[in-house]
Amino acid sequence: MKDGECIKYTNQRVEILNFLQNNYSHPTVEDVYEGVKKKLKDLQSYRLSKS
């Protein structure tokens, strides 16, 4: 990433950040994935039902 570039806002990134902020251990990639996958699945289901 170059100076001045912003990271794109996505629900996935927000959920991962929320998980990391609320987790006081040192999670593995698998821990993060397991921790956010249900929440992201719920968000995707909600979007599909709204369409």
Secondary structure per residue as TSV (DSSP state, phi and psi in degrees):
chain	resnum	aa	ss	phi	psi
A	1	M	-	360.0	134.3
A	2	K	-	-88.7	159.7
A	3	D	T	-56.6	138.3
A	4	G	T	86.0	-8.8
A	5	E	-	-83.5	143.2
A	6	C	-	-103.6	153.3
A	7	I	-	-84.1	134.6
A	8	K	-	-66.1	133.9
A	9	Y	-	-77.2	122.8
A	10	T	-	-136.9	154.0
A	11	N	H	-60.6	-35.8
A	12	Q	H	-61.8	-44.9
A	13	R	H	-65.6	-38.9
A	14	V	H	-63.9	-44.5
A	15	E	H	-65.5	-39.1
A	16	I	H	-64.7	-44.6
A	17	L	H	-61.4	-44.3
A	18	N	H	-59.4	-43.8
A	19	F	H	-60.2	-47.1
A	20	L	H	-66.3	-36.8
A	21	Q	H	-68.8	-28.6
A	22	N	T	-99.2	6.0
A	23	N	-	-116.3	117.5
A	24	Y	-	-95.5	4.3
A	25	S	S	-94.8	-168.6
A	26	H	-	-110.4	86.8
A	27	P	-	-71.0	149.5
A	28	T	-	-82.1	172.2
A	29	V	H	-59.1	-40.8
A	30	E	H	-63.5	-39.2
A	31	D	H	-60.9	-44.7
A	32	V	H	-63.9	-46.7
A	33	Y	H	-58.1	-48.8
A	34	E	H	-64.4	-35.3
A	35	G	H	-70.4	-28.5
A	36	V	H	-109.5	-12.5
A	37	K	H	-65.2	-38.3
A	38	K	H	-66.8	-42.9
A	39	K	H	-61.7	-43.2
A	40	L	H	-69.1	-36.7
A	41	K	H	-63.3	-41.6
A	42	D	H	-62.0	-40.1
A	43	L	H	-64.8	-41.5
A	44	Q	H	-65.9	-41.0
A	45	S	H	-62.2	-41.5
A	46	Y	H	-62.1	-44.1
A	47	R	H	-63.0	-43.3
A	48	L	H	-63.1	-38.6
A	49	S	H	-71.6	-25.3
A	50	K	H	-78.3	-20.9
A	51	S	-	-74.5	360.0
